[in-house]
Amino acid sequence: MVEKIEFNKRGRDKKGPAPVDETKKAEPEERFDLNKFNNQSKERKTKPVSKRGKGRPKKNKTTRTIRISDDAVDIINAYKQIANKETQDDAIIDAFRKAINDNAITKDQKNVFDLLLDVKGVKAFFYKNDEDDD
């Protein structure tokens, strides 16, 4: 015969939760410093970032992309051919200069145009190249 095994089940209900040790406050290794952060971001901005553009820019120019229709591109290229300009940039700037010099725009419009060039920081570039071409 097999002996009957009894388990001692007394005292099971009286068990409480396991004791928890006190949690100590964590201290950061380094606190945030706004001046240090600003200096790092300035350093990141001053580092040259190489961006790949479409094609090879000429004359070390920085470029942006604008959307114009195919017909407008053909007009610009045709003007570039007859004006003997090297690039589309030169052709467009030449057309603007001729419009301004031929008084095709009013004095008020010219003042606004100059103001917008000044705001964008390209006024000196626009008028400097005008003197070079003449």
C-alpha positions, 0 to 999 in steps of 0.5 A, spaced: 500 500 500 502 507 498 502 511 504 498 517 504 502 524 504 499 530 507 502 537 506 502 542 511 497 548 508 497 552 515 500 559 515 499 560 507 494 565 508 498 569 513 504 571 508 504 578 507 508 582 501 515 581 500 519 587 503 521 593 498 527 596 500 527 604 499 528 607 492 534 612 492 533 618 488 537 618 481 542 623 480 543 625 473 550 624 470 550 631 467 545 636 468 542 640 461 546 647 460 543 651 455 549 655 454 553 649 452 547 646 448 547 653 444 555 652 443 554 645 440 548 647 435 552 653 433 558 649 431 553 644 428 551 650 423 558 652 422 560 645 419 559 645 412 554 640 410 555 637 403 548 637 399 548 633 392 544 637 387 541 636 380 547 636 376 553 640 377 553 647 379 557 652 375 562 657 378 561 654 385 554 657 386 549 654 391 542 653 388 535 652 389 530 648 385 524 652 382 518 649 378 517 652 371 513 650 365 517 646 359 515 652 355 518 657 360 524 653 360 524 654 352 523 661 352 529 662 357 533 658 353 532 662 347 533 668 350 540 665 353 542 663 346 540 670 343 543 674 349 550 670 349 549 668 356 553 662 359 547 660 364 540 660 365 541 664 371 545 670 367 540 670 362 534 671 367 538 676 371 540 680 364 532 680 362 531 683 369 536 688 368 534 690 362 527 691 364 529 696 370 534 700 365 528 700 360 523 703 365 519 697 363 517 698 371 515 704 375 519 708 380 515 705 386 515 698 383 523 699 382 523 701 389 519 695 392 524 690 388 530 694 391 527 693 398 526 685 396 533 684 394 535 688 400 531 683 405 534 677 401 541 680 401 542 679 394 542 687 392 549 688 392 550 681 388 544 684 383 547 691 381 555 688 382 554 683 376 550 689 372 557 693 372 561 687 370 557 686 364 557 693 361 
